[in-house]
Amino acid sequence: MAQWLDMLRTPMAAPETSRLRTFRLVWLALCVTLAATVVLLDQLRGRIGQAAPCLIGLLLGATLVVTVLYLRAKQRADAAYLDQLAERE
C-alpha cells in the first residue's frame, strides 16, 4: 500500500474528550470576547474609563494561559492515542 494511502487511513488526532472540548470552547469564547473588547475599546473607555485597557490585558493573559494549557493537553492526548494505535499493530 502506498504510504500516503496508509496515512489517510490512520487517524492523526485523538478523539475529542469532554475536557478537550471544554478547553476548546473556553478558548474560542475568550478569543471572541477579546476581539470584541478591542473593537469596542472606545465605547468601553466611555463606560468604564481607564479600566478598559486593563480588562483587555486580563483577557489577553487569560487567552494566552488557556491556549498553552489547551495545546499541552491536546498534544498529550494525541501522543497517547498514537502510541495506543502503534501498540495495536
C-alpha positions as CSV (number, residue, x, y, z in Angstrom):
1,M,0.0,0.0,0.0
2,A,1.3,3.5,-0.8
3,Q,2.5,5.5,2.2
4,W,0.1,8.4,1.5
5,L,-2.8,6.0,1.4
6,D,-1.8,4.4,4.7
7,M,-1.5,7.9,6.2
8,L,-5.1,8.7,5.0
9,R,-6.4,5.6,6.8
10,T,-4.5,6.4,10.0
11,P,-6.2,8.8,12.4
12,M,-3.8,11.6,13.2
13,A,-5.5,13.0,16.2
14,A,-7.2,11.7,19.3
15,P,-11.0,11.8,19.6
16,E,-12.0,14.9,21.4
17,T,-12.8,14.3,25.1
18,S,-15.3,16.4,27.0
19,R,-12.3,18.1,28.8
20,L,-10.6,19.0,25.5
21,R,-14.0,20.2,24.1
22,T,-14.5,22.4,27.1
23,F,-10.9,23.8,26.7
24,R,-11.6,24.5,23.1
25,L,-14.9,26.2,23.7
26,V,-13.5,28.3,26.5
27,W,-10.6,29.3,24.2
28,L,-13.0,30.2,21.5
29,A,-15.1,32.3,23.8
30,L,-12.0,34.1,25.1
31,C,-10.8,34.9,21.6
32,V,-14.2,36.3,20.5
33,T,-14.5,38.3,23.7
34,L,-11.0,39.7,23.3
35,A,-11.7,40.7,19.7
36,A,-15.0,42.4,20.7
37,T,-13.3,44.3,23.5
38,V,-10.6,45.5,21.2
39,V,-13.1,46.6,18.6
40,L,-15.3,48.3,21.2
41,L,-12.4,49.9,23.1
42,D,-13.7,53.5,22.7
43,Q,-17.1,52.6,23.9
44,L,-15.6,50.7,26.9
45,R,-13.5,53.6,27.8
46,G,-16.6,55.8,27.8
47,R,-18.3,53.4,30.2
48,I,-15.6,52.1,32.5
49,G,-12.8,54.6,31.9
50,Q,-9.2,53.6,32.3
51,A,-10.1,50.1,33.4
52,A,-10.9,49.2,29.7
53,P,-7.3,48.6,28.7
54,C,-6.8,46.6,32.0
55,L,-9.8,44.4,31.0
56,I,-8.2,43.8,27.6
57,G,-4.9,42.9,29.3
58,L,-6.6,40.5,31.6
59,L,-8.5,38.9,28.7
60,L,-5.3,38.6,26.7
61,G,-3.5,37.0,29.6
62,A,-6.3,34.5,30.2
63,T,-6.4,33.7,26.5
64,L,-2.6,33.0,26.4
65,V,-2.8,30.8,29.5
66,V,-5.8,28.8,28.2
67,T,-4.0,28.5,24.8
68,V,-0.9,27.0,26.4
69,L,-2.9,24.6,28.6
70,Y,-5.1,23.5,25.7
71,L,-2.2,22.9,23.4
72,R,-0.3,20.9,26.0
73,A,-3.4,18.8,26.8
74,K,-4.2,18.2,23.1
75,Q,-0.6,17.2,22.4
76,R,-0.6,14.7,25.3
77,A,-3.9,13.2,24.2
78,D,-2.7,12.9,20.6
79,A,0.6,11.3,21.6
80,A,-1.2,8.8,23.9
81,Y,-3.7,8.0,21.2
82,L,-1.0,7.4,18.5
83,D,1.0,5.3,21.0
84,Q,-2.1,3.2,21.6
85,L,-2.6,2.8,17.8
86,A,1.1,1.8,17.4
87,E,0.8,-0.9,20.2
88,R,-2.2,-2.5,18.4
89,E,-0.2,-3.0,15.2
